[in-house]
Amino acid sequence: MEHELIKLLILVGLLFAALFQQINKQVKKKIHNQHILSAVTDRLRRKILPAVESEKISTGQSVKDYRFFINTFRKKRLEECALAQHLIAEYYYKKIQIDPRNIEKADAEYDKVIGLYARARSAGLAGTNLTNKYMLADDAQMKIAKMNIINLEDIQGALDSFSEFIRDYPDSPMIEEARQINRFISENAADGPQPIAMWLRAEALEKTGEADAFSQAISELAKISFHYPKSRLSLPARYKSCEVFWRRLSDYKMAIIEARRIIDDFPASEYAPRAQIFIANIHLEKCDWHDAIAEFEKFLEKFPENSTEGYVRFRLVECYEKIKDAEKANFHRAKILEKEPDGVWAAGIRSRP
């Protein structure tokens, strides 16, 4: 009897120990979850009033934390959930170049942002705390539209997405960009999706502000002129490469080389005079007065009666004054006043000391 009682006490003790362990585990999990929710809430609240573009998710664990926050407060705190959902979408969007399969993930996550905005709007809560009154649904729709053309090369899908953006987010700060891209795609649709996608990829890379991205942008533009020489974007792509070499990479030598190629290969095009002025302006920026004069004078010789003649002569006045050649400066000054007496460059001449 005593032996049975001891066994029973041991069994009860083990049961209590197991129960205590389970309770302790649940308490720790609850504390851990509360810690996650608190940390995520703090991060989101710091971003609630200002724009959220600076907030980033760098790890998969952070994605899990944000998902946990969304699942916990989906019915109570829609705006913060939309912000968290947008950050998750951005995480996958930034990984597209590493693994194209992230396109589908990013698209799905951005759709959820739009869905949260729709719910908030129907409840009369949209944009009450965020500076973005669309709860970042406009940015989500913009990213979906860009993915359609840049990554999927789907012209119709992109046009539909941009049309939805213009219809649903008329007051968005991105509305003009959406209209411009929509118009750009429509105007160049006959060339097919590839040149358009390459051009927009180059623009996106250029906007990052990173040196490596600038080189990649030039590579995308070069693909247009190499693979699609008959495309309407071929020559503009070559000229845009010149600008990236100069303005983004400060590679004056390559900028001038590419500009001269445009002049030599397409002397009758509208880009030839632009390329000639482009070369002259590089020398002007570097204060190489004699080289700038040579290039501006070459412009007047090659492209007489061009609509930018007034600008060229105005710059020649400046350059000749720099090298103390008053006779030639006065010559171009007189030409401006003679040919365009009421023009902007004549007004500039009159305002000079």
Secondary structure, DSSP 8 states (H G I E B T S, - for coil): -HHHHHHHHHHHHHHHHHHHHHHHHHHHHHHHHHHHHHHHHHHHHHHHSS-STT----SHHHHHHHHHHHHHHTTT-HHHHHHHHHHHHHHHHTTTTT-TTHHHHHHHHHHHHHHHHHHHHHTT-TTSSSSSTTTTHHHHHHHHHHIIIIIS--HHHHHHHHHHHHHH-TT-TTHHHHHHHHHHHHHHGGG-HHHHHHHHHHHHHHHT--HHHHHHHHHHHHHHHHH-TTSTTHHHHHHHHHHIIIIIT--HHHHHHHHHHHHHH-TTSTHHHHHHHHHHHHHHHTT-HHHHHHHHHHHHHHSTT-TTHHHHHHHHHHHHHHTT-HHHHHHHHHHHHHH-TTSHHHHHHHH--
